[in-house]
Amino acid sequence: MQRMWTLDGLRGLAAISVVIYHGLYWHEGRLYSSAGKYAVYLFFILSALTLAKVYRSRFDKTLDSSELLKFYRNRVARIIPLLSLVALLGFGFEFLRGGDLAVEGTKMILTATGAFGFAAAGVTANSVGAWSLGVEIVFYALFPIIAILTYNSNLINVIFAAIIVNILQLVHNLFVFNYISGSDYWPLYTMPLSFASYFAWGMVLALLPERQWSMGWLGFPLIFTVVWVSAIIEVSDAALLAWPGALIGPLSLAVATYLITSWRAPFSLVPVFDFLGSISYSIYLLHPLIYFLMTRTVWPAGAGNPFVFVMVLTGASMIVAWLTHRIFEQPMRDVLRGSPVSKIAIQRRERGSEA
């Protein structure tokens, strides 16, 4: 249970990291590429870890139809309502900007339904950042099979499989960056295989024995270090995403995640972590829309102190995310999951708040 709260805090800080990265880049061209990318890759590890902890035992030997239905229903409830809303808003913004309605309408449908994940997610998504959800949707589709294959496997075999997947990811990324130049690499890079090892190492973490290390409040700056260390060590996209990043990046991020999830956080931080985890998805999807509104109403792009602008953007994104989570996101999840209101809090804690 303690581990789930820590995952929530890590997920929330990663979402805020993406807001800061985008805010500095969009507002003034300050590019901390590795900070933005690794925060997103952290989501992949956390998704695999959380799903494996909550659902893997339900697919121990067979693909039971009732369990499959529950699993996919919960995945749809978790992802699709807010994604559909953002896709619709994105279409509206493009309409106001005079975009091609046929193209934008097609992208809206693909994004709102989640089908874009099975194509070139980086091109067909109509919202900034939504491409990563397309990658996760592919993992969700395959997860029951992965769960069966790993349920009776020992840790060594799963680690070996993760290494193989890591090598395949490296080969794919080397091809993309060696033979595709400039911005043309993006459609080929935003494919599931480019990030498969992050999910694989997340599955490994789920099999590792849970440990609790009492680091007191020292664990809090450790979280920030993991999320932001890549901002300090800025490297090129090719080195970050191909060699050596595609090989050592996933493993390094997995090790850091394991250390953080083993931290026995002070009880006073639990409400903070719970809050950050609950609004992380809304922050991630909504902050580009908040930026769009801010820069066209009260704060023109490029004006003023960029760090103050990012602070305001982050604060506004958190407030809107909290309201959206309370008014729309969580109610829609509960309706689709068929959860009585009186049991919502208990069920969230039993299955993990982001499961």
Secondary structure as the mmCIF struct_conf table of DSSP 4:
data_model
#
loop_
_struct_conf.conf_type_id
_struct_conf.id
_struct_conf.beg_label_comp_id
_struct_conf.beg_label_asym_id
_struct_conf.beg_label_seq_id
_struct_conf.end_label_comp_id
_struct_conf.end_label_asym_id
_struct_conf.end_label_seq_id
HELX_RH_AL_P HELX_RH_AL_P1 GLN A 2 GLU A 28
HELX_RH_AL_P HELX_RH_AL_P2 SER A 33 TYR A 55
HELX_RH_3T_P HELX_RH_3T_P1 ARG A 56 PHE A 59
BEND BEND1 ASP A 60 THR A 62
HELX_RH_AL_P HELX_RH_AL_P3 SER A 65 LEU A 96
TURN_TY1_P TURN_TY1_P1 ARG A 97 GLY A 98
HELX_RH_AL_P HELX_RH_AL_P4 LEU A 101 THR A 113
TURN_TY1_P TURN_TY1_P2 GLY A 114 GLY A 114
HELX_RH_3T_P HELX_RH_3T_P2 ALA A 115 PHE A 118
BEND BEND2 ALA A 119 ALA A 119
HELX_RH_AL_P HELX_RH_AL_P5 ALA A 121 THR A 124
BEND BEND3 ASN A 126 SER A 127
TURN_TY1_P TURN_TY1_P3 VAL A 128 GLY A 129
HELX_RH_AL_P HELX_RH_AL_P6 ALA A 130 TYR A 151
TURN_TY1_P TURN_TY1_P4 ASN A 152 ASN A 152
HELX_RH_AL_P HELX_RH_AL_P7 LEU A 155 TYR A 179
HELX_RH_3T_P HELX_RH_3T_P3 GLY A 182 ASP A 184
HELX_RH_AL_P HELX_RH_AL_P8 TYR A 185 TYR A 189
BEND BEND4 THR A 190 MET A 191
HELX_RH_3T_P HELX_RH_3T_P4 PRO A 192 PHE A 195
HELX_RH_AL_P HELX_RH_AL_P9 ALA A 196 LEU A 207
BEND BEND5 LEU A 208 LEU A 208
HELX_LH_PP_P HELX_LH_PP_P1 PRO A 209 GLU A 210
STRN STRN1 TRP A 213 TRP A 213
HELX_RH_3T_P HELX_RH_3T_P5 GLY A 216 LEU A 218
HELX_RH_AL_P HELX_RH_AL_P10 GLY A 219 ILE A 232
BEND BEND6 ILE A 233 ILE A 233
HELX_RH_AL_P HELX_RH_AL_P11 ASP A 237 LEU A 241
TURN_TY1_P TURN_TY1_P5 ALA A 242 PRO A 244
HELX_RH_AL_P HELX_RH_AL_P12 GLY A 245 THR A 261
TURN_TY1_P TURN_TY1_P6 SER A 262 SER A 262
STRN STRN2 TRP A 263 TRP A 263
HELX_RH_3T_P HELX_RH_3T_P6 PHE A 267 LEU A 269
HELX_RH_AL_P HELX_RH_AL_P13 VAL A 270 THR A 295
TURN_TY1_P TURN_TY1_P7 ARG A 296 VAL A 298
BEND BEND7 TRP A 299 TRP A 299
TURN_TY1_P TURN_TY1_P8 ALA A 301 GLY A 302
BEND BEND8 GLY A 304 GLY A 304
HELX_RH_AL_P HELX_RH_AL_P14 PRO A 306 THR A 324
HELX_RH_PI_P HELX_RH_PI_P1 HIS A 325 GLU A 329
HELX_RH_AL_P HELX_RH_AL_P15 GLN A 330 ARG A 337
TURN_TY1_P TURN_TY1_P9 GLY A 338 GLY A 338
HELX_RH_3T_P HELX_RH_3T_P7 VAL A 341 LYS A 343
HELX_RH_AL_P HELX_RH_AL_P16 ILE A 344 ARG A 351
TURN_TY1_P TURN_TY1_P10 SER A 353 GLU A 354
#
